[in-house]
Amino acid sequence: MNVLRLPWLELGVFIPLIGALWVRFRSDPDDARRHGLIVAGLTLVCMIGGWVDFESLQTNDARDSWSPLAYLFGRNVFVVDELSAPLLALTALLYFLTILSTMRAKARVFSFERSLTSEAILLATFACAIPWGLVALLALGTVPPYLELRQNKKPTRVYLAHMGLFILLLVLGEIAVERTASSSEQSLIAILLLTAAVLVRSGVVPVHCWMTDLFEHASLGTAILFVTPMVGVYGVARIILPVAPQWALQAISMISLFTALYAAGMALVQREARRFFCYLFLSHSSLVLVGIETAVPVGLTGSLSLWLSVALSMTGFGLALRCVESRVGRILLTEFHGLYEQIPMMAGLFLLTGLASIGFPGTVGFVGVELVVEGAVQALPLVAPLVVVVTALNGLAVIQAYFRIFTGRPYPSTIDLQVRPSERASVLIISALILVGGLYPQLGVSNRYRAALKLVGMRSHGEAPTPAHDHRPPQVGLNLAPDAPR
């Protein structure tokens, strides 16, 4: 295994942990926000540095150059590979942008200490190479939202029941995996337990009510950061995809497709903006699962690309909604609010990120959606038209919400609703990434294609083929077969 030039991974995990302890003793919310932003910025620098360092090595995986945890556990704890490298950088970016766009009205209800702690846990989850360590981190990641709900005296029963079920299934599944570790194939019980666990965490129907409950009662920033990195999808890619039989993947694909259709329909009829966002995100994340379960290189490439684009665009979409909510309170979609004249920049971000999430041409999500449809045509032909229907319904829901919030007769306001400089910076960063990724997608597609080949190689119990010799990445705009690129 190759070695990174600096211990980027452990720095990226321990900096937010230490920062959380430091922020804990800041009594002033503005002071806590300022220090939290500095810590999140340093973490982002480490994760981007680790990604660039990894890409320069041109290898399948790499570890830190110096790791106290490796000496402690006798093996490499944190490892970066083609799948996790961009996820680590994207996760750090999402937390940085969320803290950057947090205004004074939200600083008193959004805990920067818990946010940094959650960031450290999530980064460690995406980099962990020890099976039981991954299980422990996935379980630990559910704690900060519960603490917030309890501290704010909000209902916790629904969230606690579903996350408890997720942890129980995950632990039982890992125990079953260990008991069959000597056999050539995993037992059916282990596969079913782990599959059920990641589906609960992903919020598929009918175990999705914890997600709507979280958006209803938690702060919007906490809810966004808990769901948009899509840890459940990561569990499917790491745990389920390499060992699950084809019938199990098809079953997961059908469940995910039904969830995507159901959530898209529900997003169209929601009367409250938070629930609308929740169902819209649930529909998009289910489409990512549909692409992963095709288990063909083109479909996997599209799914992995869509994973990154949905995480970025839906976080931006949620942050735009959060900025509006911080000015006017909870938003109802039963009337026209006419906010465009007061905050035109936020209206533009809302529309841009919403269209990017559905794969509008010229945005970062376009290629991912196209490749997911192509992969579905190859693996499950009947699924592809339904994916298009889901995308169309989500597009209608986005446009409808835009008109409800930003168009109509403007109402006079006694307070200044203009966008603040930190919010403007967040808007510009997200918009630039969405447009650059849409206009120049080949670099990202090539990276995701290599990760897809590695997953396919793991599934076939062999080494993934070297892209330079056996395959070329899908060329954007061409209709390609995975084994005969043109």
C-alpha positions in Angstrom: 0.0 0.0 0.0 1.3 3.4 -1.0 1.9 6.2 1.6 0.6 9.7 1.5 3.2 12.4 1.9 1.5 13.9 5.0 -0.9 12.3 7.5 -3.9 14.1 5.9 -6.5 11.6 7.1 -5.7 11.7 10.8 -5.3 15.4 10.7 -8.7 15.7 9.0 -10.3 13.6 11.7 -8.6 15.0 14.8 -8.7 18.7 13.9 -12.5 18.9 14.2 -12.4 16.8 17.3 -10.0 19.2 19.0 -11.9 22.1 17.6 -15.1 20.8 19.1 -13.5 20.8 22.5 -12.2 24.3 21.9 -15.6 25.7 20.7 -17.3 24.1 23.7 -15.8 26.7 26.0 -16.9 29.7 23.7 -19.9 31.2 25.5 -20.6 33.8 22.8 -22.4 32.3 19.7 -20.6 34.6 17.3 -17.3 33.7 18.8 -18.2 30.0 18.6 -19.2 30.4 15.0 -15.9 32.2 14.1 -13.7 29.5 15.7 -15.9 26.7 14.3 -15.5 28.2 10.8 -11.7 28.3 11.2 -11.6 24.7 12.3 -13.9 23.6 9.4 -11.6 25.5 7.0 -8.5 23.7 8.2 -10.3 20.4 8.0 -11.3 21.2 4.4 -7.7 22.0 3.5 -6.5 18.7 4.9 -9.1 16.7 3.0 -8.4 18.5 -0.3 -4.7 18.0 0.3 -5.2 14.3 0.9 -7.3 14.0 -2.3 -4.6 15.8 -4.4 -1.9 13.8 -2.7 -3.7 10.5 -3.4 -4.4 11.4 -7.1 -0.7 12.2 -7.6 0.3 8.8 -6.4 -1.8 7.1 -9.1 -2.6 4.1 -7.0 -5.7 2.2 -5.8 -5.4 3.1 -2.1 -3.0 4.8 0.3 -2.5 5.3 4.0 -1.1 8.1 6.1 2.6 8.5 6.2 2.6 8.6 10.0 -0.2 7.1 12.1 -0.3 6.8 15.9 -3.5 4.7 15.5 -1.7 2.2 13.3 0.8 1.6 16.1 -2.0 1.4 18.6 -4.1 -1.1 16.7 -1.3 -2.9 14.8 -2.9 -2.2 11.4 -3.9 0.7 9.2 -7.1 2.3 10.6 -7.6 5.0 8.0 -7.2 4.4 4.3 -8.1 6.5 1.3 -9.1 5.0 -2.1 -10.9 5.9 -5.4 -14.3 5.7 -3.7 -13.6 7.6 -0.5 -11.1 10.3 -1.7 -13.7 12.8 -3.2 -16.3 11.9 -0.5 -13.9 13.1 2.2 -13.2 16.4 0.5 -16.9 16.9 -0.3 -18.0 16.1 3.3 -15.5 18.7 4.7 -16.8 21.2 2.1 -20.4 20.7 3.1 -19.7 21.3 6.8 -17.6 24.3 6.0 -20.4 25.9 3.8 -23.0 25.1 6.4 -21.1 26.8 9.2 -20.2 29.7 6.9 -23.8 30.4 6.0 -25.0 30.1 9.6 -26.2 33.6 10.7 -26.7 35.0 14.1 -30.4 34.0 14.2 -29.4 30.4 13.8 -26.2 30.4 15.8 -28.1 30.1 19.0 -29.9 26.9 18.0 -27.2 25.3 15.8 -24.5 23.7 17.9 -21.0 24.2 16.4 -19.5 21.8 18.9 -21.8 19.0 17.8 -21.4 19.9 14.2 -17.6 19.5 14.4 -17.9 16.3 16.3 -20.3 14.9 13.7 -17.8 16.0 11.0 -15.0 14.1 12.7 -17.1 11.0 13.0 -18.3 11.1 9.4 -14.8 11.6 8.0 -13.5 8.7 10.1 -16.4 6.6 8.8 -15.5 7.3 5.1 -11.8 6.5 5.8 -12.1 3.6 8.2 -10.5 0.3 7.0 -11.5 -1.9 10.0 -14.9 -3.6 9.7 -15.9 -3.3 13.4 -14.5 0.2 13.4 -16.8 1.1 10.5 -19.8 -0.4 12.5 -18.9 1.5 15.6 -18.5 4.8 13.7 -21.8 4.3 11.8 -23.5 3.8 15.2 -21.7 6.7 16.8 -22.8 9.0 14.0 -26.4 8.7 15.0 -25.7 10.2 18.5 -25.3 14.0 17.8 -28.8 14.5 16.3 -30.3 12.6 19.2 -28.5 14.8 21.7 -29.8 17.9 19.9 -33.3 16.7 20.0 -33.1 15.9 23.7 -31.5 19.1 24.6 -34.2 21.1 22.8 -36.9 19.0 24.4 -38.2 17.7 21.1 -39.7 14.2 20.5 -37.1 11.5 20.2 -39.1 8.3 20.1 -39.3 7.9 16.3 -35.7 8.8 15.7 -34.4 6.6 18.5 -36.5 3.6 17.5 -35.3 3.7 13.9 -31.6 4.3 14.7 -31.7 1.7 17.4 -33.1 -0.8 14.8 -30.3 0.3 12.4 -27.6 -0.3 15.0 -29.0 -3.6 16.1 -29.2 -5.0 12.5 -25.8 -3.7 11.7 -24.2 -5.4 14.7 -26.0 -8.7 14.2 -25.0 -8.6 10.5 -21.3 -8.1 11.3 -21.4 -10.9 13.8 -22.9 -13.1 11.1 -20.2 -12.0 8.7 -17.5 -13.0 11.2 -19.0 -16.4 11.8 -18.9 -17.2 8.1 -15.6 -15.5 7.4 -13.9 -18.8 6.6 -16.4 -19.8 3.9 -16.2 -18.6 0.3 -19.6 -16.9 0.4 -21.3 -14.9 3.0 -24.4 -16.4 4.6 -27.9 -15.3 3.5 -28.7 -14.2 7.0 -25.6 -11.9 7.1 -26.5 -10.3 3.8 -30.2 -9.8 4.8 -29.3 -8.2 8.1 -26.7 -5.8 6.7 -29.1 -4.9 3.8 -31.9 -4.2 6.2 -29.6 -2.0 8.3 -28.4 0.2 5.4 -31.9 0.5 4.0 -33.2 1.8 7.4 -30.3 4.3 7.5 -31.1 5.4 3.9 -34.7 6.0 4.8 -36.4 3.8 2.2 -40.2 3.2 2.4 -41.7 2.2 4.8 -38.9 3.0 7.3 -38.6 6.6 6.2 -40.6 8.4 8.9 -37.5 9.0 11.0 -36.2 11.3 8.3 -39.4 13.5 8.2 -39.5 13.5 12.0 -35.8 14.7 12.1 -36.5 17.6 9.7 -39.6 18.5 11.6 -37.9 18.8 15.1 -34.1 19.3 14.6 -32.4 22.4 13.4 -32.4 22.5 9.6 -28.6 22.6 9.5 -28.2 19.5 11.6 -30.8 17.6 9.5 -29.1 18.6 6.3 -25.7 17.5 7.4 -27.0 14.2 8.8 -28.6 13.1 5.5 -26.9 14.7 2.5 -23.5 12.8 2.7 -25.7 9.6 2.2 -23.9 7.3 4.7 -26.4 4.6 3.9 -25.3 4.6 0.2 -21.7 4.2 1.4 -22.7 1.2 3.5 -24.3 -0.4 0.4 -21.2 0.2 -1.7 -18.8 -1.0 0.9 -20.7 -3.8 2.6 -23.5 -5.1 0.4 -22.4 -4.7 -3.3 -19.3 -6.9 -3.1 -21.1 -9.9 -1.6 -24.8 -9.7 -2.4 -26.3 -12.1 -5.0 -27.9 -10.6 -8.1 -31.4 -11.2 -6.9 -30.7 -9.3 -3.7 -29.4 -6.3 -5.7 -32.5 -6.4 -7.9 -34.7 -6.4 -4.8 -32.9 -3.4 -3.3 -33.2 -1.7 -6.7 -37.0 -2.2 -6.8 -37.4 -1.0 -3.2 -35.3 2.1 -3.9 -37.2 2.8 -7.1 -40.5 2.6 -5.3 -39.2 4.9 -2.7 -38.0 7.4 -5.3 -41.4 7.4 -7.0 -43.3 7.7 -3.7 -41.1 10.5 -2.4 -41.3 12.4 -5.7 -45.1 12.3 -5.5 -45.1 13.3 -1.9 -42.7 16.3 -2.7 -45.4 17.6 -5.1 -48.1 17.8 -2.5 -46.3 19.0 0.6 -47.6 22.1 2.4 -44.5 22.8 4.4 -41.0 23.6 3.0 -39.0 21.3 5.4 -41.1 18.3 4.6 -40.8 19.1 0.9 -37.0 19.2 1.1 -37.0 15.9 3.0 -39.1 14.1 0.4 -37.2 15.6 -2.5 -33.8 14.5 -1.0 -35.2 11.0 -0.3 -36.2 10.7 -3.9 -32.8 11.7 -5.2 -30.9 9.5 -2.7 -33.1 6.5 -3.7 -32.1 7.1 -7.4 -28.5 6.8 -6.3 -29.2 3.4 -4.8 -31.0 2.3 -8.0 -27.8 3.1 -10.0 -25.5 1.3 -7.5 -27.6 -1.9 -7.6 -27.3 -2.1 -11.4 -23.7 -3.5 -10.7 -22.5 -2.6 -14.2 -19.7 -0.1 -14.8 -21.7 2.5 -16.6 -24.6 2.4 -14.0 -22.1 2.5 -11.1 -20.2 5.4 -12.7 -23.5 7.3 -13.0 -24.6 6.5 -9.5 -21.3 7.5 -7.9 -21.3 10.7 -10.0 -24.9 11.4 -9.0 -24.0 10.7 -5.3 -21.5 13.6 -5.4 -23.8 16.0 -7.4 -26.9 15.3 -5.3 -24.9 15.8 -2.0 -23.6 19.1 -3.3 -26.7 20.4 -4.9 -29.2 19.3 -2.2 -26.9 20.8 0.5 -26.9 24.1 -1.5 -30.7 23.8 -1.9 -31.2 23.2 1.8 -28.9 26.1 2.7 -30.9 28.4 0.5 -34.1 27.2 2.2 -32.4 27.7 5.6 -31.3 31.2 4.8 -34.9 32.1 3.8 -36.3 30.4 6.9 -33.9 32.4 9.1 -35.6 35.6 7.8 -39.2 34.7 7.7 -39.6 31.6 9.9 -41.1 28.3 8.9 -42.1 28.4 5.2 -45.6 27.3 4.1 -46.0 26.3 0.4 -49.8 27.0 0.4 -49.3 30.6 -0.5 -47.0 32.9 -2.6 -44.4 34.7 -0.5 -42.9 37.0 -3.1 -39.4 37.1 -1.8 -37.5 37.5 -5.1 -37.1 41.3 -4.9 -35.7 41.1 -1.3 -33.2 38.2 -1.9 -32.7 37.6 -5.6 -29.3 35.9 -5.1 -30.9 33.3 -2.8 -33.7 32.8 -5.3 -31.1 32.1 -8.0 -29.2 29.6 -5.8 -32.5 27.9 -4.9 -33.4 27.4 -8.6 -29.8 26.5 -9.7 -29.3 23.9 -7.0 -32.8 22.5 -7.5 -32.3 22.1 -11.2 -28.8 20.6 -10.7 -30.3 17.9 -8.4 -32.6 16.7 -11.2 -29.8 16.7 -13.8 -30.6 19.8 -15.8 -28.2 20.2 -18.8 -25.1 22.3 -18.0 -25.1 21.4 -14.3 -23.1 18.9 -12.4 -26.0 16.4 -12.1 -26.6 16.0 -15.8 -24.0 13.4 -16.6 -24.8 11.3 -13.5 -28.5 11.1 -14.4 -27.7 10.2 -18.0 -25.3 7.4 -17.0 -27.8 6.0 -14.4 -30.4 5.7 -17.1 -27.9 4.1 -19.4 -26.9 1.6 -16.7 -30.5 0.8 -15.9 -31.2 0.1 -19.6 -28.4 -2.4 -19.6 -29.2 -4.1 -16.3 -32.9 -3.6 -15.7 -34.6 -2.3 -18.9 -38.0 -1.7 -17.2 -36.4 0.6 -14.6 -35.0 3.2 -17.0 -38.4 4.8 -18.0 -39.4 5.0 -14.3 -36.1 6.8 -13.5 -37.0 9.4 -16.1 -40.5 9.8 -14.6 -39.0 10.3 -11.1 -36.7 13.0 -12.5 -39.6 14.7 -14.2 -41.7 14.7 -11.0 -38.8 16.1 -9.0 -38.4 18.9 -11.5 -42.0 19.8 -11.2 -41.7 19.9 -7.4 -38.7 22.2 -7.6 -40.3 24.6 -9.9 -43.6 24.6 -7.9 -41.7 25.4 -4.7 -39.7 28.1 -6.4 -42.8 29.9 -7.5 -44.4 29.5 -4.1 -41.5 31.0 -2.2 -40.1 33.6 -4.5 -42.9 34.8 -6.8 -46.1 36.6 -6.2 -46.9 40.0 -4.6 -44.0 41.1 -2.4 -44.9 41.8 1.2 -43.3 44.8 3.0 -40.8 43.9 5.7 -39.6 45.9 8.7 -36.2 44.1 8.8 -33.4 43.9 6.3 -33.7 40.7 4.3 -30.6 41.3 2.1 -28.0 38.5 1.7 -25.0 38.8 4.1 -21.4 38.6 2.8 -20.9 35.1 4.3 -24.1 33.9 2.6 -23.0 35.4 -0.6 -19.7 33.6 -0.4 -21.5 30.3 0.1 -23.7 31.0 -2.9 -20.8 31.8 -5.2 -18.8 28.7 -4.1 -21.8 26.3 -4.6 -22.8 27.9 -7.9 -19.3 27.8 -9.3 -18.9 24.1 -8.4 -22.2 23.2 -9.9 -21.6 25.0 -13.2 -17.9 24.0 -13.6 -18.8 20.4 -12.9 -21.5 20.6 -15.5 -19.5 22.3 -18.2 -16.3 20.2 -17.6 -17.5 16.8 -16.3 -14.9 14.5 -17.8 -12.4 14.7 -14.9 -15.1 13.8 -12.3 -16.5 11.0 -14.5 -13.1 9.5 -15.0 -12.5 9.4 -11.3 -15.9 7.8 -10.6 -15.4 5.3 -13.4 -12.2 4.0 -11.8 -14.0 3.6 -8.5 -16.8 1.8 -10.3 -14.3 -0.6 -11.9 -12.8 -1.3 -8.4 -16.3 -2.1 -7.0 -17.1 -4.4 -10.0 -13.7 -6.1 -9.5 -14.5 -6.7 -5.8 -17.8 -8.1 -6.7 -16.3 -10.6 -9.1 -13.7 -11.7 -6.4 -10.8 -10.5 -8.4 -8.7 -7.4 -9.0 -10.4 -4.5 -10.7 -9.0 -4.0 -14.2 -6.5 -1.2 -14.7 -8.3 1.6 -16.5 -5.3 2.5 -18.6 -5.1 -0.9 -20.1 -8.5 -2.5 -20.1 -11.1 0.3 -20.2 -11.5 3.9 -21.0 -13.9 6.1 -18.9 -17.3 6.8 -20.5 -17.1 9.8 -22.8 -19.7 12.4 -21.9 -22.4 12.6 -24.5 -21.8 9.1 -26.1 -24.0 6.0 -25.6 -21.4 3.5 -24.5 -21.4 -0.2 -23.5 -19.1 -0.9 -20.6 -17.1 -3.6 -22.4 -16.9 -2.0 -25.8 -16.3 1.8 -25.5 -16.3 3.9 -28.6 
